[in-house]
Amino acid sequence: MVLARGASAQSFRVLQDQNVTVYFDDSLEPAAKKVTKIFPQVSGDLVKIFGWRFLSRPSVLLLKERKHFLKMVESPLTVAFAVPQKNLIVIDYSRMLMRPFRLSVTLKHELCHILLHQHIRFSSLPRWLDEGLCQWASDGIDEIIMDRQHSQLNRAALANDFIVLSDLKSRFPRDERGLILAYEESKSFVTYLFSHFGSTQVLSMLDLLANGTETSIAVQKTFSTPFEELEKKWHQSIRPRMVWFEQISYHLYEILFAFAALICGYAFVRILVRKRLYKSEEESINKNSFS
């Protein structure tokens, strides 16, 4: 069986139960057992969220060597990916040891891709919606490694330089900035849909997609708003929360200098008060000495 591009030349051990099949190197047997242990909870969460069951048993391939994993992916930022056509998830396990609980979040994210594509055809599920839903459902962006302190979405909002979602229908940019922004936009827009319209309506849209309805038509029917207008409203919802950040960033040096001046002023006043107290005490001692 060819598991994934670049992995077919290797031989793997297999661990299988009624829920999942795990392929792994000998040294990763404990990790494979962990996958089978957490899989029922992770898959069960997704079933509850979307109301869909898994139509077939997924497989998980755990790779020990990052160099082997990198042969299969386009971006070095990637730590895992799903191949829905094969019901397969490939995970670079060397990256799972970097943060606690990373394996469960990553598995949930990739398993979400499998579940969505078991019910929705590729032609009916744009990439931005696929990635946005999986990030929202797993509460993470573990398919790629990113520094959350340097949000590309914040910068795009400040500069009004978003990637149009229709440009993310089939693929994401390959450059680091574009790739991270695409992921952030996808999650932000899906989160906006859930927060403004509720789970029932969003899931109704997914049911339309599962029946083959085109994305823009499904959005129009579900939210009674054209897709382009809905996208603009999402942009507008992000902009207000960026205003304070923008003002603080623009006046950062002035704020820092003012704060430093206040500290210096406070220190000067304390020194002046201490000098006066010391002088007063010295005069009092001198008077007592002569009396």
C-alpha positions, 0 to 999 in steps of 0.5 A: 500500500502506498501511504503517501508520496515519499513514504512508500519506500519505507516499511512501517509497523501497524497498530489497528483497532475498530476506530483507526489504523496507525502506521509507525516506525518501531521507535514510535510504538508508544506514540502509536498507542497514544493515537489509538487511545485519544482517537475515540475522544477526538473523533467523538468531539468532531461527530458532536460538532458537525453531526456527521459520522465517519463513513470509513476508518481513517489511517494515521502515519507517524514519521520520526524523521523530519527530512522524510516528512519535508519531502511530502510537503510544499511548505517547511512550516507544515507539521501535518497534513491530511489526504482525504482521498486515502482517508490518511493523516500524515504527522511529523511526530518530531514536532509533536514533542515541542508543546504539550497536547499538540498531538491531540490538537493536530490529530483533531485538525487533520481528522476534521479534514477527513470528516468534511471530505467524506461528506462534501465533494472537493468541488463544493468545499473551498480551501479557505472554508475547509481550513477555517472549519478545521481550525475552528473545530480543533481550536488551533492552527497546528497544521503550521507552526506560527508565532501568535505574537506576530499576527499577519491578520492584524497587519492586513486589517490595519493596512486593509490588505486582505487576501480575497477569499475567492483567491483561496478557493483552490490553494493557499500562497506558498510564501510564509506571510501569505500562507499564515495570513491565509490560515488566519483569515480562514479561521477568522471568517469561520469564527465570524460566521459562528459568532454572528449566525450561530451553529445551526445556520452554519451547519445548515450551510454545510448540509447544502454544500454536502448536497452539491450546492455551490459555495456562494449560493449556499451562503446566500441561501443560509445567511440571506446575504451575498458572499461578497457583502458578507466578506466586507462585513467581516472585514469591518468587524475586524477593523474596530478592534484594531483601532486601539492597537493602531493608535498605540503602535503609532504613538508608541515612542511618545507613550514610552517617553511620557511614561519614562518622564513620569517615572523620572518626575516621581523619583525627583519628587521623592528625592526632594522630599527626602532632602527636605526631611533630612534637612528638617531633622538636621535642624531639629537636632542642632536646636536640641544640641544648643538648648 
